[in-house]
Amino acid sequence: MSARIRAVGYFYATVKDRPGEAYRLLSRMAREEVNLLAFNAVPQGPAHTQLVIFPEEQGALARVAESLGLVLTGPQNAFLIQGDDELGALVEVHQKLTDANINVYASNGVTDGRGAFGYVLYLRPQDFDEAVAILGL
């Protein structure tokens, strides 16, 4: 498997589910040159959305969030896996975790259409350090 695995920190914020909430945050981060490793928006019931933000530099995100009055929770830990898009690219990682009886409780990924992929893997906090060792990080 030709993939890079790294532990990353992420934050989340719950906002009202209305047009422009993600835009307001993303545009401000772009102006303030906050580089994102990943971003996700997940519905939280009928009236709210959880924005999940993976900044390259956590302090820059904190400054933007404070200026917008956005309450961040985190940092939490996850793994970011990036590599060549090939059949079975994620099997080895999942097998190592399964063999150690570590449950993946959430994940999401995407291919870029040019032969590469990105994948975010979420584990329970109590399993994170063991997974770091198992994955050789």
DRENBA-591449 format. One record per residue (C-alpha): residue number from 1; residue in one letter; y, z, x. Coordinates in nm, 2 decimals. Layout:
<gutis>
+-----+----+--------+--------+--------+
:   i : aa :     yy :     zz :     xx :
+-----+----+--------+--------+--------+
: NUM :  A :      Y :      Z :      X :
...
+-----+----+--------+--------+--------+
</gutis>
This chain:
<gutis>
+-----+----+--------+--------+--------+
:   i : aa :     yy :     zz :     xx :
+-----+----+--------+--------+--------+
:   1 :  M :   0.00 :   0.00 :   0.00 :
:   2 :  S :   0.34 :  -0.10 :   0.15 :
:   3 :  A :   0.56 :   0.15 :  -0.03 :
:   4 :  R :   0.82 :   0.40 :   0.07 :
:   5 :  I :   0.79 :   0.74 :  -0.10 :
:   6 :  R :   1.06 :   0.99 :  -0.09 :
:   7 :  A :   1.15 :   1.32 :  -0.26 :
:   8 :  V :   1.48 :   1.29 :  -0.44 :
:   9 :  G :   1.70 :   1.52 :  -0.64 :
:  10 :  Y :   1.82 :   1.43 :  -0.99 :
:  11 :  F :   2.05 :   1.58 :  -1.25 :
:  12 :  Y :   2.07 :   1.54 :  -1.63 :
:  13 :  A :   2.33 :   1.58 :  -1.89 :
:  14 :  T :   2.31 :   1.58 :  -2.26 :
:  15 :  V :   2.58 :   1.38 :  -2.44 :
:  16 :  K :   2.65 :   1.27 :  -2.80 :
:  17 :  D :   2.47 :   0.95 :  -2.88 :
:  18 :  R :   2.76 :   0.72 :  -2.93 :
:  19 :  P :   2.88 :   0.39 :  -2.78 :
:  20 :  G :   3.03 :   0.42 :  -2.44 :
:  21 :  E :   2.89 :   0.75 :  -2.31 :
:  22 :  A :   2.68 :   0.60 :  -2.03 :
:  23 :  Y :   2.96 :   0.34 :  -1.96 :
:  24 :  R :   3.22 :   0.62 :  -1.92 :
:  25 :  L :   3.00 :   0.80 :  -1.66 :
:  26 :  L :   2.87 :   0.48 :  -1.48 :
:  27 :  S :   3.22 :   0.32 :  -1.45 :
:  28 :  R :   3.37 :   0.64 :  -1.31 :
:  29 :  M :   3.09 :   0.68 :  -1.06 :
:  30 :  A :   3.14 :   0.32 :  -0.95 :
:  31 :  R :   3.52 :   0.38 :  -0.90 :
:  32 :  E :   3.44 :   0.70 :  -0.70 :
:  33 :  E :   3.17 :   0.51 :  -0.50 :
:  34 :  V :   2.88 :   0.73 :  -0.61 :
:  35 :  N :   2.57 :   0.53 :  -0.52 :
:  36 :  L :   2.28 :   0.57 :  -0.76 :
:  37 :  L :   1.91 :   0.56 :  -0.66 :
:  38 :  A :   1.81 :   0.55 :  -1.03 :
:  39 :  F :   1.95 :   0.61 :  -1.38 :
:  40 :  N :   1.79 :   0.66 :  -1.71 :
:  41 :  A :   1.90 :   0.74 :  -2.07 :
:  42 :  V :   1.65 :   0.91 :  -2.30 :
:  43 :  P :   1.71 :   0.99 :  -2.67 :
:  44 :  Q :   1.72 :   1.36 :  -2.75 :
:  45 :  G :   1.68 :   1.38 :  -3.13 :
:  46 :  P :   1.90 :   1.19 :  -3.37 :
:  47 :  A :   2.24 :   1.27 :  -3.23 :
:  48 :  H :   2.21 :   1.32 :  -2.85 :
:  49 :  T :   2.11 :   1.13 :  -2.54 :
:  50 :  Q :   2.00 :   1.27 :  -2.21 :
:  51 :  L :   2.14 :   1.09 :  -1.91 :
:  52 :  V :   1.92 :   1.13 :  -1.60 :
:  53 :  I :   2.11 :   1.06 :  -1.28 :
:  54 :  F :   1.97 :   1.02 :  -0.93 :
:  55 :  P :   2.26 :   1.02 :  -0.69 :
:  56 :  E :   2.23 :   0.93 :  -0.33 :
:  57 :  E :   2.48 :   1.20 :  -0.25 :
:  58 :  Q :   2.48 :   1.50 :  -0.48 :
:  59 :  G :   2.83 :   1.63 :  -0.41 :
:  60 :  A :   3.00 :   1.31 :  -0.51 :
:  61 :  L :   2.82 :   1.32 :  -0.85 :
:  62 :  A :   2.92 :   1.68 :  -0.90 :
:  63 :  R :   3.29 :   1.59 :  -0.84 :
:  64 :  V :   3.28 :   1.31 :  -1.10 :
:  65 :  A :   3.09 :   1.52 :  -1.36 :
:  66 :  E :   3.35 :   1.80 :  -1.32 :
:  67 :  S :   3.64 :   1.55 :  -1.37 :
:  68 :  L :   3.47 :   1.42 :  -1.69 :
:  69 :  G :   3.39 :   1.77 :  -1.82 :
:  70 :  L :   3.02 :   1.68 :  -1.80 :
:  71 :  V :   2.77 :   1.97 :  -1.77 :
:  72 :  L :   2.50 :   1.88 :  -1.52 :
:  73 :  T :   2.16 :   2.05 :  -1.50 :
:  74 :  G :   1.99 :   2.03 :  -1.16 :
:  75 :  P :   1.91 :   1.94 :  -0.91 :
:  76 :  Q :   1.55 :   1.89 :  -1.01 :
:  77 :  N :   1.29 :   1.72 :  -0.79 :
:  78 :  A :   1.11 :   1.39 :  -0.83 :
:  79 :  F :   0.96 :   1.12 :  -0.62 :
:  80 :  L :   1.11 :   0.77 :  -0.58 :
:  81 :  I :   0.86 :   0.51 :  -0.48 :
:  82 :  Q :   0.98 :   0.16 :  -0.38 :
:  83 :  G :   0.77 :  -0.12 :  -0.24 :
:  84 :  D :   0.62 :  -0.46 :  -0.27 :
:  85 :  D :   0.51 :  -0.55 :  -0.62 :
:  86 :  E :   0.14 :  -0.61 :  -0.59 :
:  87 :  L :  -0.16 :  -0.54 :  -0.82 :
:  88 :  G :  -0.25 :  -0.18 :  -0.80 :
:  89 :  A :   0.06 :  -0.07 :  -0.61 :
:  90 :  L :   0.06 :   0.27 :  -0.77 :
:  91 :  V :  -0.31 :   0.34 :  -0.77 :
:  92 :  E :  -0.32 :   0.52 :  -0.43 :
:  93 :  V :  -0.04 :   0.76 :  -0.51 :
:  94 :  H :  -0.19 :   0.85 :  -0.85 :
:  95 :  Q :  -0.54 :   0.89 :  -0.70 :
:  96 :  K :  -0.41 :   1.13 :  -0.43 :
:  97 :  L :  -0.24 :   1.34 :  -0.70 :
:  98 :  T :  -0.54 :   1.33 :  -0.93 :
:  99 :  D :  -0.78 :   1.43 :  -0.66 :
: 100 :  A :  -0.56 :   1.73 :  -0.60 :
: 101 :  N :  -0.56 :   1.81 :  -0.97 :
: 102 :  I :  -0.18 :   1.75 :  -0.99 :
: 103 :  N :  -0.06 :   1.62 :  -1.33 :
: 104 :  V :   0.21 :   1.35 :  -1.35 :
: 105 :  Y :   0.40 :   1.46 :  -1.66 :
: 106 :  A :   0.64 :   1.16 :  -1.67 :
: 107 :  S :   0.72 :   0.84 :  -1.49 :
: 108 :  N :   0.90 :   0.52 :  -1.52 :
: 109 :  G :   0.93 :   0.20 :  -1.32 :
: 110 :  V :   1.04 :  -0.15 :  -1.31 :
: 111 :  T :   0.98 :  -0.46 :  -1.10 :
: 112 :  D :   1.29 :  -0.65 :  -0.97 :
: 113 :  G :   1.15 :  -1.00 :  -1.05 :
: 114 :  R :   1.16 :  -1.09 :  -0.68 :
: 115 :  G :   0.85 :  -0.91 :  -0.56 :
: 116 :  A :   0.95 :  -0.55 :  -0.53 :
: 117 :  F :   0.93 :  -0.24 :  -0.76 :
: 118 :  G :   1.09 :   0.10 :  -0.81 :
: 119 :  Y :   0.90 :   0.39 :  -0.97 :
: 120 :  V :   1.01 :   0.74 :  -1.04 :
: 121 :  L :   0.74 :   1.01 :  -1.07 :
: 122 :  Y :   0.80 :   1.35 :  -1.22 :
: 123 :  L :   0.58 :   1.65 :  -1.15 :
: 124 :  R :   0.59 :   2.01 :  -1.27 :
: 125 :  P :   0.81 :   2.22 :  -1.03 :
: 126 :  Q :   0.51 :   2.44 :  -0.93 :
: 127 :  D :   0.32 :   2.12 :  -0.81 :
: 128 :  F :   0.60 :   1.96 :  -0.61 :
: 129 :  D :   0.55 :   2.12 :  -0.27 :
: 130 :  E :   0.18 :   2.06 :  -0.28 :
: 131 :  A :   0.25 :   1.69 :  -0.37 :
: 132 :  V :   0.49 :   1.66 :  -0.08 :
: 133 :  A :   0.21 :   1.76 :   0.15 :
: 134 :  I :  -0.05 :   1.55 :  -0.02 :
: 135 :  L :   0.17 :   1.24 :   0.00 :
: 136 :  G :   0.25 :   1.30 :   0.36 :
: 137 :  L :   0.62 :   1.34 :   0.33 :
+-----+----+--------+--------+--------+
</gutis>
